[in-house]
């Protein structure tokens, strides 16, 4: 009984965990499809209409497979086949919506990263060009060069023993040619060239400072990292057989498949699991009997041996698995079977026919190996009444 309770607990844990995970995927799918449809609207009212229409289609995708599989098991296969194209269309539309929403967001994200990376690379190249240009320009500032020019222009000009004036006054700041100031004005010309270089150096240094101010936030946003590191890694793992671009385009498809497949097939799978395991740990063969009877898996070998389905129903009501218990005689099983037939108003099979039918049932795929046979004794099965009587006997003994 402890093992049965543990099995039931595991079953419910599986159903709850998978149910919560599937519900989460369904919520993601519904939201994505709503946003995808909402983007079609040219007005708020139309956007709401398109968005909720997509939600309705997605709900049909989620529950349609459960409906179709139920109709198929109920032998309404023509109706199930007619509904399957509608479900397939809803599934395909859900895929388109998921791909559209995810691809748009991912493209925007990767595009922004790529833009930052390009801007960072361009800024680094421009700084390198500036530093190269600065290496060939004057290292003095404009003020220093201006001071040198002023010193040359203030030199006195001697004519004979008399000072005629300064270089600046005689040559009008070196704009008029005078023999007495020719050499000094040549120095001024060189200094003015140096002053132009110093001005250019100052401009370039200001530009470099502006670029460095831009580089800091770009580095903070990850501009020095690959725009799509996951795609880079997968491309490397593939031996560069897949390009980063191919992988980047494949991500939305893989993500959409993950969401849509789980949200579409998950509910039907959980329902099937819950239905197929609802008799786990209950101490009977009810699930086996139902599965065998519904599929027609058991058929009488000959007319004289009767129907194994009848024996399977008796097993479902009157027996339960017994792990490590004692053997039970075939005659004991047949006696209980005969009593059960009398209670349900059925015809009792003879001992030989009962044994043949019983062996067919225990050899079914669902319970094969759980009941072992040794001569006319069987291990791994016991009568429910025997268990109840044993419990009552132990209670009276106390």
C-alpha positions as CSV (number, residue, x, y, z in Angstrom):
1,X,0.0,0.0,0.0
2,X,2.9,2.3,0.7
3,X,4.3,1.6,-2.8
4,X,0.9,2.3,-4.2
5,X,0.6,5.6,-2.4
6,X,4.1,6.6,-3.5
7,X,3.2,5.7,-7.1
8,X,0.1,7.9,-7.0
9,X,2.1,10.7,-5.5
10,X,4.6,10.5,-8.3
11,X,1.8,10.5,-10.9
12,X,0.2,13.6,-9.4
13,X,3.6,15.3,-9.2
14,X,4.2,14.6,-12.9
15,X,0.8,15.9,-13.8
16,X,1.1,19.1,-11.7
17,X,4.6,20.0,-12.8
18,X,3.9,19.3,-16.5
19,X,0.5,21.1,-16.2
20,X,2.1,24.2,-14.7
21,X,4.9,24.2,-17.3
22,X,2.4,23.7,-20.2
23,X,0.1,26.4,-18.8
24,X,3.0,28.8,-18.8
25,X,3.8,28.0,-22.4
26,X,0.1,28.4,-23.3
27,X,0.1,31.9,-21.6
28,X,3.2,32.9,-23.5
29,X,1.7,31.6,-26.8
30,X,-1.6,33.5,-26.2
31,X,0.2,36.7,-25.4
32,X,2.5,36.4,-28.4
33,X,-0.3,35.7,-30.8
34,X,-2.4,38.6,-29.3
35,X,0.5,41.0,-29.9
36,X,1.1,39.6,-33.4
37,X,-2.6,40.2,-34.3
38,X,-2.7,43.5,-32.6
39,X,0.0,44.8,-34.9
40,X,-2.3,44.3,-37.9
41,X,-4.8,46.9,-36.7
42,X,-4.8,50.3,-38.2
43,X,-6.9,51.7,-35.4
44,X,-7.2,50.7,-31.7
45,X,-10.6,49.0,-32.3
46,X,-9.3,46.9,-35.2
47,X,-6.1,46.1,-33.3
48,X,-8.2,44.6,-30.5
49,X,-10.3,42.6,-33.0
50,X,-7.3,41.1,-34.7
51,X,-5.5,40.5,-31.4
52,X,-8.4,38.6,-29.8
53,X,-9.1,36.7,-33.0
54,X,-5.6,35.4,-32.8
55,X,-6.2,34.4,-29.1
56,X,-9.3,32.5,-30.1
57,X,-7.4,30.6,-32.8
58,X,-4.6,29.8,-30.3
59,X,-7.2,28.5,-27.8
60,X,-8.5,26.2,-30.5
61,X,-5.0,25.1,-31.2
62,X,-4.5,24.3,-27.5
63,X,-7.8,22.3,-27.0
64,X,-8.4,21.1,-30.6
65,X,-6.0,18.2,-30.3
66,X,-7.7,16.9,-27.2
67,X,-11.1,17.1,-29.0
68,X,-9.8,15.4,-32.1
69,X,-8.1,12.6,-30.2
70,X,-11.3,12.1,-28.1
71,X,-13.4,11.8,-31.3
72,X,-10.9,9.4,-32.8
73,X,-11.1,7.1,-29.7
74,X,-14.9,7.4,-29.8
75,X,-14.8,6.0,-33.4
76,X,-15.9,9.4,-34.8
77,X,-13.0,9.3,-37.1
78,X,-14.6,11.0,-40.0
79,X,-15.4,14.1,-37.9
80,X,-11.9,14.0,-36.4
81,X,-10.3,13.9,-39.8
82,X,-12.4,16.9,-40.9
83,X,-11.4,18.9,-37.8
84,X,-7.7,18.1,-38.1
85,X,-7.0,20.6,-41.0
86,X,-8.6,23.3,-38.9
87,X,-6.4,22.5,-36.0
88,X,-3.3,22.3,-38.3
89,X,-4.2,25.8,-39.7
90,X,-4.4,27.2,-36.2
91,X,-1.1,25.6,-35.2
92,X,0.6,27.0,-38.4
93,X,-0.8,30.4,-37.7
94,X,0.4,30.2,-34.1
95,X,3.9,29.4,-35.4
96,X,3.8,32.4,-37.7
97,X,2.7,34.7,-34.8
98,X,5.4,33.4,-32.5
99,X,8.1,33.7,-35.1
100,X,6.9,37.2,-36.0
101,X,6.9,38.5,-32.5
102,X,10.2,36.8,-31.4
103,X,12.0,37.6,-34.7
104,X,11.0,41.3,-34.5
105,X,12.3,41.6,-30.9
106,X,15.4,39.6,-31.5
107,X,16.2,41.5,-34.8
108,X,15.8,44.8,-32.9
109,X,18.0,43.6,-30.1
110,X,20.8,42.2,-32.3
111,X,20.5,45.2,-34.6
112,X,21.0,47.6,-31.7
113,X,24.0,45.6,-30.5
114,X,25.5,45.5,-34.0
115,X,25.0,49.3,-34.4
116,X,26.8,49.9,-31.1
117,X,29.6,47.6,-32.2
118,X,30.0,49.4,-35.5
119,X,29.9,52.8,-33.8
120,X,32.5,51.6,-31.3
121,X,34.8,50.3,-34.0
122,X,34.4,53.5,-36.1
123,X,35.3,55.6,-33.0
124,X,38.4,53.5,-32.3
125,X,39.5,53.9,-35.9
126,X,39.0,57.7,-35.8
127,X,41.0,58.0,-32.6
128,X,43.8,56.0,-34.1
129,X,43.8,58.4,-37.2
130,X,43.8,61.4,-34.9
131,X,46.8,60.1,-32.9
132,X,48.6,59.4,-36.2
133,X,48.0,63.0,-37.3
134,X,49.0,64.5,-33.9
135,X,52.4,62.8,-34.1
136,X,53.3,65.0,-37.1
137,X,52.0,68.3,-35.7
138,X,53.5,70.8,-33.3
139,X,53.6,69.9,-29.7
140,X,53.4,73.5,-28.6
141,X,50.1,75.3,-28.0
142,X,48.7,78.2,-29.9
143,X,49.4,80.5,-27.0
144,X,53.0,79.5,-27.0
145,X,53.4,80.0,-30.7
146,X,51.7,83.4,-30.5
147,X,54.2,84.4,-27.8
148,X,57.0,83.5,-30.1
149,X,55.5,85.5,-33.0
150,X,55.0,88.5,-30.7
151,X,58.7,88.3,-29.6
152,X,59.9,88.3,-33.3
153,X,57.6,91.2,-34.2
154,X,58.9,93.2,-31.3
155,X,62.5,92.9,-32.3
156,X,64.2,96.4,-32.9
157,X,65.2,97.3,-36.5
158,X,68.5,99.1,-36.7
159,X,69.5,101.3,-39.6
160,X,73.0,102.3,-39.0
161,X,73.3,103.5,-35.4
162,X,69.7,104.4,-35.1
163,X,66.6,102.3,-34.3
164,X,64.1,102.8,-37.0
165,X,61.4,100.8,-35.1
166,X,60.3,97.2,-34.5
167,X,59.9,94.4,-37.0
168,X,56.1,94.7,-36.6
169,X,56.0,98.5,-37.2
170,X,58.4,98.6,-40.0
171,X,56.9,95.6,-42.0
172,X,53.3,96.2,-40.8
173,X,53.3,92.9,-39.0
174,X,55.2,91.4,-42.0
175,X,52.6,92.3,-44.5
176,X,55.0,94.7,-46.3
177,X,58.3,93.7,-47.7
178,X,61.3,95.4,-46.2
179,X,64.9,94.4,-46.6
180,X,65.6,95.2,-43.0
181,X,62.9,92.9,-41.7
182,X,63.1,90.1,-44.3
183,X,64.8,87.5,-42.1
184,X,62.6,88.3,-39.1
185,X,59.4,88.0,-41.2
186,X,60.7,84.7,-42.5
187,X,60.8,83.5,-38.9
188,X,57.3,84.9,-38.4
189,X,56.1,82.9,-41.4
190,X,57.5,79.7,-40.0
191,X,55.9,80.4,-36.7
192,X,52.6,81.1,-38.3
193,X,52.7,77.7,-40.0
194,X,53.5,76.2,-36.6
195,X,50.5,78.1,-35.2
196,X,48.2,76.6,-37.8
197,X,49.5,73.1,-36.9
198,X,48.9,73.9,-33.2
199,X,45.4,75.0,-34.0
200,X,44.8,71.8,-35.9
201,X,46.3,69.8,-33.1
202,X,44.0,71.5,-30.6
203,X,41.0,70.7,-32.8
204,X,42.0,67.1,-33.1
205,X,42.6,66.8,-29.4
206,X,39.1,68.2,-28.7
207,X,37.6,65.7,-31.2
208,X,39.5,62.8,-29.5
209,X,38.1,63.9,-26.1
210,X,34.6,63.9,-27.5
211,X,35.0,60.4,-29.0
212,X,36.4,59.1,-25.7
213,X,33.3,60.4,-24.0
214,X,31.2,58.4,-26.4
215,X,33.2,55.2,-26.1
216,X,32.5,54.8,-22.4
217,X,28.7,54.3,-22.7
218,X,29.2,52.1,-25.7
219,X,31.5,49.8,-23.7
220,X,29.0,49.8,-20.9
221,X,26.3,48.6,-23.4
222,X,28.6,45.8,-24.5
223,X,29.7,47.2,-27.8
224,X,33.1,45.4,-27.4
225,X,31.2,42.0,-27.2
226,X,29.8,40.1,-30.2
227,X,26.4,41.2,-31.2
228,X,25.0,37.7,-31.1
229,X,27.3,35.6,-28.8
230,X,25.0,32.6,-28.8
231,X,25.1,32.4,-32.6
232,X,28.9,32.9,-32.5
233,X,29.2,29.9,-30.1
234,X,27.0,27.7,-32.1
235,X,28.8,28.6,-35.3
236,X,32.1,27.7,-33.7
237,X,30.7,24.4,-32.4
238,X,29.5,23.5,-35.9
239,X,33.0,24.0,-37.2
240,X,31.8,27.1,-39.1
241,X,29.5,24.9,-41.2
242,X,26.7,27.2,-40.1
243,X,27.1,31.0,-40.4
244,X,26.2,33.4,-37.6
245,X,23.5,34.8,-39.9
246,X,21.9,31.4,-40.5
247,X,21.9,30.6,-36.8
248,X,20.4,34.1,-36.0
249,X,17.6,33.4,-38.3
250,X,17.1,29.9,-36.9
251,X,16.7,31.0,-33.3
252,X,13.1,32.5,-33.9
253,X,12.1,29.3,-35.6
254,X,13.4,27.1,-32.8
255,X,11.8,29.3,-30.1
256,X,8.5,29.3,-31.9
257,X,8.5,25.5,-32.3
258,X,9.2,25.2,-28.6
259,X,6.3,27.4,-27.6
260,X,3.8,26.1,-30.1
261,X,4.5,22.4,-30.0
262,X,4.4,22.3,-26.2
263,X,1.3,24.6,-26.0
264,X,-0.5,22.5,-28.7
265,X,0.5,19.0,-27.9
266,X,1.2,19.4,-24.1
267,X,-2.5,19.5,-23.0
268,X,-3.4,16.5,-25.0
269,X,-0.4,14.6,-23.8
270,X,-1.1,15.4,-20.1
271,X,-4.8,14.3,-20.6
272,X,-3.7,11.1,-22.2
273,X,-1.1,10.5,-19.4
274,X,-3.7,11.2,-16.7
275,X,-6.2,8.9,-18.3
276,X,-3.8,6.1,-19.0
277,X,-2.4,6.1,-15.4
278,X,-5.5,6.9,-13.3
279,X,-5.6,3.3,-12.0
280,X,-1.9,3.3,-11.0
281,X,-1.5,2.2,-7.4
282,X,-5.1,1.3,-6.9
283,X,-4.4,-2.4,-6.5
284,X,-6.3,-3.6,-9.6
285,X,-6.0,-4.3,-13.2
286,X,-8.8,-1.9,-14.2
287,X,-6.6,0.1,-16.5
288,X,-5.4,-3.0,-18.3
289,X,-8.9,-4.3,-18.7
290,X,-10.1,-1.0,-20.1
291,X,-7.2,-0.6,-22.5
292,X,-7.5,-4.2,-23.8
293,X,-11.2,-4.0,-24.2
294,X,-11.2,-0.6,-25.9
295,X,-8.7,-1.7,-28.5
296,X,-10.0,-5.2,-28.9
297,X,-6.6,-6.5,-28.0
298,X,-8.0,-9.7,-26.5
299,X,-9.9,-12.1,-28.6
300,X,-10.9,-15.7,-27.9
301,X,-8.5,-18.2,-29.4
302,X,-11.4,-20.6,-30.1
303,X,-15.1,-20.6,-29.5
304,X,-14.7,-23.3,-26.9
305,X,-12.4,-21.1,-24.7
306,X,-14.8,-18.2,-24.4
307,X,-13.8,-14.5,-24.1
308,X,-10.6,-13.3,-22.3
309,X,-12.3,-9.9,-22.0
310,X,-14.6,-11.5,-19.5
311,X,-11.6,-12.7,-17.4
312,X,-10.0,-9.3,-17.7
313,X,-13.1,-7.6,-16.2
314,X,-13.0,-10.1,-13.4
315,X,-9.3,-9.3,-12.8
316,X,-10.1,-5.6,-12.7
317,X,-12.7,-6.1,-10.0
318,X,-11.5,-9.0,-7.9
319,X,-7.7,-9.0,-8.0
320,X,-4.7,-6.7,-7.4
321,X,-0.9,-6.9,-7.9
322,X,1.0,-8.7,-5.2
323,X,4.8,-8.0,-5.0
324,X,6.7,-10.7,-3.1
325,X,3.5,-12.4,-1.9
326,X,2.8,-16.2,-1.8
327,X,1.6,-18.1,-4.8
328,X,-2.1,-18.7,-5.5
329,X,-3.5,-21.8,-7.0
330,X,-5.4,-21.8,-10.3
331,X,-8.3,-23.6,-8.7
332,X,-8.6,-20.8,-6.1
333,X,-8.6,-18.2,-8.8
334,X,-11.2,-20.1,-10.8
335,X,-13.5,-20.6,-7.7
336,X,-13.5,-16.8,-7.1
337,X,-14.1,-16.2,-10.8
338,X,-17.1,-18.6,-10.8
339,X,-18.6,-16.8,-7.8
340,X,-18.1,-13.5,-9.6
341,X,-19.8,-14.8,-12.7
342,X,-22.8,-15.8,-10.6
343,X,-22.9,-12.3,-9.0
344,X,-22.9,-10.5,-12.3
345,X,-25.1,-13.0,-14.1
346,X,-22.5,-14.2,-16.5
347,X,-21.6,-17.7,-17.8
348,X,-18.8,-19.4,-16.0
349,X,-15.9,-20.8,-18.1
350,X,-14.7,-24.2,-17.3
351,X,-11.3,-24.5,-15.5
352,X,-9.4,-25.3,-18.7
353,X,-11.0,-22.4,-20.6
354,X,-10.5,-20.1,-17.7
355,X,-6.8,-21.0,-17.5
356,X,-6.3,-20.4,-21.2
357,X,-8.1,-17.0,-21.1
358,X,-6.3,-16.0,-17.9
359,X,-2.9,-16.8,-19.5
360,X,-3.8,-14.7,-22.5
361,X,-4.7,-11.7,-20.3
362,X,-1.5,-12.0,-18.2
363,X,0.6,-12.2,-21.5
364,X,-0.9,-8.9,-22.7
365,X,1.7,-6.2,-23.3
366,X,0.4,-3.9,-20.5
367,X,1.0,-6.5,-17.7
368,X,3.4,-8.9,-19.3
369,X,5.9,-10.2,-16.8
370,X,4.0,-9.0,-13.7
371,X,2.2,-12.4,-13.2
372,X,4.5,-15.4,-13.2
373,X,3.3,-19.0,-13.6
374,X,4.8,-22.2,-12.1
375,X,2.7,-25.2,-12.9
376,X,-0.8,-24.4,-11.6
377,X,0.4,-21.7,-9.3
378,X,0.7,-18.0,-10.0
379,X,2.9,-15.3,-8.4
380,X,2.3,-11.5,-8.5
381,X,-1.5,-11.6,-8.1
382,X,-3.9,-12.0,-5.2
383,X,-7.6,-11.7,-4.6
384,X,-9.0,-8.5,-3.1
385,X,-11.2,-10.5,-0.7
386,X,-8.2,-12.3,0.6
387,X,-6.5,-9.1,1.5
388,X,-9.6,-7.7,3.2
389,X,-10.1,-10.9,5.2
390,X,-6.5,-10.9,6.3
391,X,-6.8,-7.3,7.5
392,X,-10.0,-8.1,9.5
393,X,-8.3,-11.2,11.0
394,X,-5.3,-9.1,12.2
395,X,-7.8,-6.5,13.6
396,X,-9.6,-9.2,15.6
397,X,-6.2,-10.6,16.8
398,X,-5.5,-7.3,18.5
